[in-house]
Amino acid sequence: MHDDAWRFAYRGILPGVELERMIARRGPTWWHKAITRRVPIVVLENGGQVRGYVTYGGSRVRTLPYRAEIYELYIHPEYSGLGFGRRLFRTVQQRLLRRGHDALVVWCLADNDPACRFYEAMGGRPVAGADEMFQDVRVAKVAYGFDQGVPDPDSTE
């Protein structure tokens, strides 16, 4: 699921060789370590298969006024556009709210138009930007901030 989702999200945005290297680093050993370290993960499962996931925790950028961050949100391409991403996002917002975080930040690649549209539709607003190097290609990133209260994950908003 991870490999398919990353290829779907980043093909044509990241250099192909670098994308494949990034995917290869996320094999079973990486996931085992993440689970052992108790990285917060919410998983979407269907038919005994993982179809999407979100990882989250403390914000990695201390200069922004957000103490919580969604690190990753990916849906298998076959399940994209069916509302599962929205549901995963709202579920994590609710969990963070219960931990005292009513605001959060999410970073995504600026050229990933579907992701940018998704976060904007979820109520995010651009609050920061940065560049990251992938091989010899500079890629722009944008941070979306979410400041307001958290709707119920079952709502249609």
Steps between C-alpha positions, in 0.01 A plus 500: 500500500775741600699447180196542272381810684840670488543427130150634435567817702854582387559359151587795279573724800805327648786356296416135426820352641466701824134402536588132468779540759257665742249220449768233549599652836142447620505122504384266777797590724407871498137423582598259777721767659224761470253272676756399764573869568124550534472757221130595494348339192136480393433234237215459254436132446268325258479129435795433730724733297639842590347754260622822661682641799588814692802561723506796736660648810679811617582772252846472350527875432522692826487842330136444403224554759380139470595232750343208309564374150363243260814352348341279237155429364482253214216307340544214253425641153198270456344652814586861418212744462254295707517708821740275690773764513254747650394245759859413595589869526201580725571194717854625564372853567267355764782300661725806510218710647459248782874548569453876523596595143230702325737601221735307274720533194546280194780534244457394139679552172374815330479325161281223642178673392262228626655513850495880510135506392418235762656696787337823384163324482558371853534861619877541492666824401856542377713622793858431388711379214837338456711324241644152522763343278435162341816399318580822312137617472366772729139428593274754671297400805206677659376475858126507560383618840177390663401730785131461570298243685474147371182376330367153566670249264156371398380842383461570131692829513 
